[in-house]
Amino acid sequence: DDGSKRSDQQAADFLPVLVEYADRIDVVPVDVTDREAWTKVEHKLVRTYYMSKVPTTVVLAGDRRPVLLKFHRISAAALEAALEKALRP
């Protein structure tokens, strides 16, 4: 479907950013089509943040406060900006 294609494209855009930040962040990708495979953490994330829009991107600070919550495709630069904000003390 179209949302899945957007998610795949966004994942490819995000990969270099995620590699750059890999030692400072935790990443939890959730395949919303495979509920039976979800962990407890993924269930909680979906219940809290997912609004039936694909892709959904959530960046949480260390205190679990959302610094980014977007229900559409975003750029790698927007992800990087949100990660920088989340990592600020």
N, C-alpha and C positions, 0 to 999 in steps of 0.2 A: 504494500500500500504506500501511499504518498508520504505518510508520516514516518514509516520505516526507512524510506529512501532518504528523507531529510536527516534522520538520526544517523544513518550510515555516513552521510556526507559530513555531518557535524563531528562525528567520532574521528574521521580522518583529519579534519581541521584541528581538532583538539590534541591529537596524539603528540605532536612536537612540544606543545605546552605542558602536557602531563608528564612527558619524559623529563623536561627541564625542571619540574617541581617535584619529581618523584620522591626525593629524599625528605620533603617537608610536608607532604599532604597524604591523606588517605583518599582513595577513589573507590566509590561504590557504584558501578554501572548496574542498572536494573533492566532486564528484558521484561517489559510489561506484558508480553505475550505468554510468558511461562511462569505463571503464578505458583505452580507446584514445586518449582525449583528454588523459590525465594527463601532466604534465611529470615530469622526474626528481625534483624536489622533492616533488611529490604522491605519486609511487610510494614514496619514502622515508618520508614521513609515514604513509601507509597501512600499510606494512610494520611501522613502529615502534609506532604507536598505535591503529590501528583493530582492534576486536575483534568485527566483524560486528554491531554494535549501531548503530541509527540513531535519533536523532542521536548523534554522538560529538563532544564539544567538548574541544579541547586548547588550553591557554594555556602558552606557553613564555616563560621569562625570556630576557634578552639572551644569557645563556650557554647557551641551549638546554635548560635544566633545566625539567622540567614543574612548573608551579605549580597546574595544574588538569587533570584527566583524568577526564571523566565520560562514561558510556555511556548516558545518558538525557537527556531534556529538562531544562534548568536555566533559572532565571530570569535576567532581564537584570541584576538586582542581584548575583547570584552571578558572572556574567561580569564585571561592573564591579569587584567585589572582587578577583577573580583578576587582572584587568589592573592594578589598583593595586599588588597584591603583586608582579607581574612587573616593574613599572616602578621599584620601589624599588631604590636603589643597594646 
